[in-house]
Amino acid sequence: MNVVNLAGDLADAVPAGATAETVTEVQHYTDDLFRFRMTRPASFRFRSGEFVMIGLAIGEKPVFRAYSIASPSWDEELEFFSIKVPDGPLTQHLQKIKVGDKVLMKKKPTGTLVNDALITGKRLYMFSTGTGFAPFASLIRDPETYEKFDEVIVTHSCRFVAELAYSKETVAAAKEDPLIGEYAADRLRLFTSTTREPYETTGRITTLIENGELFRKLGVLPLDPAVDRAMICGSMAMLKDTKALLEAAGLTEGANNRPAEFVIERAFVG
Ligand code: A2P
């Protein structure tokens, strides 16, 4: 029996507070990255940018990991963007899911990458590396983001060009979308860079902030706490280094109960 297709005995494996949802779409981008969509429970509410625990009934005990929801809060389905780790407790199985399979989800969303945790500003930067783009795939498709900020700049940096496919595709689709295109067409910008392959822009996002290349290429002034707000999502090292640069520019870290000028959250790792 396929470990991720437990339709028969799944009922026993769904823990309290969790739900079993049906996969509706799977798209693989590289050997390391894929995206999937699944049904959304009618009672499930979340704020764009939040994460949930998703899992699979593997063996005796379900295995859960934190995943940012990549779809916006108004979407009738849920979307996720994942890495594939060959020996990852969850992703070695999750990468094999097919349409019709069941994925478990705990119905308790949480997170700091939400519009409520930032004070209003003119421009919102969303800095991401790798799967750290996921919460921003949600936020750039939420009208509330554009009600709060005039300009939305999402940056995505990866090792290789092929890893940028999801962000490019999501931003292009948002600009064409009947609902969100009205806001995104003129006010959303995607800035991408690679670090281990030649590309139109190369270098870590931290380097590009520090040497000013990011701002020159975008045609905007350097970071200014009077107008700029930011969200950061990536590895621990990327969060630490990017946060230090924002603080050096005079921005203060906020939280749900204490909105300020920037917020951070670790991207899903294994
Ligand atoms: P690099 O190739 O120079 O390590 P990873 O897959 O390891 O999470 O990396 C995703 C992207 O994040 C890569 O482009 C990587 O660059 C970059 N990165 C890794 N560490 C940092 C950091 N401390 N600050 C900014 N970018 C980073």
Residues whose N, C-alpha, C, O or C-beta is under 5 A from the ligand:
A	BS01	A2P	T129 G130 S157 C158 R159 T195 R196 R204 I205 T206 S235 A237 M238 D241
